[in-house]
Amino acid sequence: MRFSVNRDVLSEAVSFAVKLLPQRTTLPILSGVLIETSDTGLKLSSFDYEVSSQTEIDADVDEPGTILVSGRLLADIASRLPNAPVKFATEENKIRVTCGSANFTLLSMPVEEYPTVPHVEGETGLVPAEDFATAVAQVAVAASRDDVTPVITGVQLEVGDNSLGLVATDRYRVAVRAIDWDGSDISSDEQLTALVPARTLQEVGKTFGHGGNISVSFAHKDDRELISFSSDKKTVTSLLIKGSFPPVRRLFPENVDNYAVINTAELIEAVRRVSLVLEREAALRFSFSIDGLTMEAIGSEQAQASESIDALLTGEDIVLSLKPSFLIDGLNAVRSEFVRFSFTKSENTNKPGPMLITSQSSKDQPGADSYKYLLQPNLLLR
């Protein structure tokens, strides 16, 4: 095998291919990047039996062939090569990489031992790339990071007639968002859902979220349920998480008469300041009244803190406790100048119900997007 390729093109392609690979694997072969010649240049692939990445790039191919090389090592090398064409040549079980005056000799990994990279044919639907990236960033923050319960470490994708819903929860909070979906082959009575690992979906959003559309495909292969995302000669496939996602949408209230509207940036800064004295996992006390919002933190005998900011309250005064990190996650995801806190009631009159966070364009105008973030104060009391 012998070819030459642009340095920047190669570096970007290898970086994409290795991004979703695990840092450590029990099978060294899965740390490799498969490089194959194609009609127009090269195809680079990575696969760890759960997620795969593929991309095609232009290259001048003198001798066709296939090589398997350590992905992260090649990514490190490609990112530091001088500004010159990169030449690859194989010699027995060695790969020689030359760029300007730089020379590297890498060990070729056994191609015949590498698993077959999954390929998902067809297209189930299209989503606007920027909207998808934004929605994923807003929702995935609420997914659980505890692998003990895999079903809530993912983001549930729900295909509707003309929209794609995203839902995530870690039991303490729920985030939902809907975006436009163009799926001409989906019938109105067909329900499609896919539970995608949150980390994978976040990388897809970051990689593909720069304009245009993302092609999304669902597939069943050998008792494996897969989802595929493609854009601009790049494809990511992921094995779906098995299990039933909890029916969390029913937790969202239809209408709430008791709510407060606050400047988002002012609230984030105040929460960060007051929570400096808190011990880990402790909650902040929030008191909403006609006079505004007062936050109080009782950290220890050595330090306490409080701060008051403007808040426009409609309805009754309310006091509740919230975990600062969870609250800031929701506030950062809202992406609007003002935020609306809607206070629900629970069956126990002594405990507040879940608090709903939504965007607010101004003090009296709700936001235009469908993002909702539901936070349960009761479970966060300390």
Summary of the structure (lengths in Angstrom):
residues: 382
radius of gyration: 25.0
end to end distance: 63.5
largest distance: 78.4
contacts: 1216
relative contact order: 0.11
helix: 22%
strand: 43%
